[in-house]
Amino acid sequence: MSRPIVEELNFQEFKRALEKALAAGTRILPTEGARWAAYVSEHDIRETNFKAYARGMYDSLDALIIDEPGTWGGYYLWSPAEEVVLRWRRPAVEA
């Protein structure tokens, strides 16, 4: 298993991707218990570690998932007030 990476992404591009995900029904919020837990488990996301790391840099971050393949799929912590978005990502393991 590869080591996770925390990436800081362009906020405006993320907002556009989030709008598309909302329209497509691929946005998952923590209040959607079963979908949230399934995604976190399937992608081996260490929520507590990610939140502790991110909150050391920024205040009032909200979690959300964009459940789709491609560039914008993933687990995010973001803050509209601070215009910041962080993504937890595990690089693909090459065989």
Stockholm file with secondary structure:
# STOCKHOLM 1.0

chainA/1-95         MSRPIVEELNFQEFKRALEKALAAGTRILPTEGARWAAYVSEHDIRETNFKAYARGMYDSLDALIIDEPGTWGGYYLWSPAEEVVLRWRRPAVEA
#=GR chainA/1-95 SS CCCCEEEEECHHHHHHHHHHHHHHTCEECTTSHHHHHHHHHHTTCCHHHHHHHHHTTCSSCEEEEECSSSTTCEEEEEETTTTEEEEEECCCCCC
#=GC SS_cons        CCCCEEEEECHHHHHHHHHHHHHHTCEECTTSHHHHHHHHHHTTCCHHHHHHHHHTTCSSCEEEEECSSSTTCEEEEEETTTTEEEEEECCCCCC
//
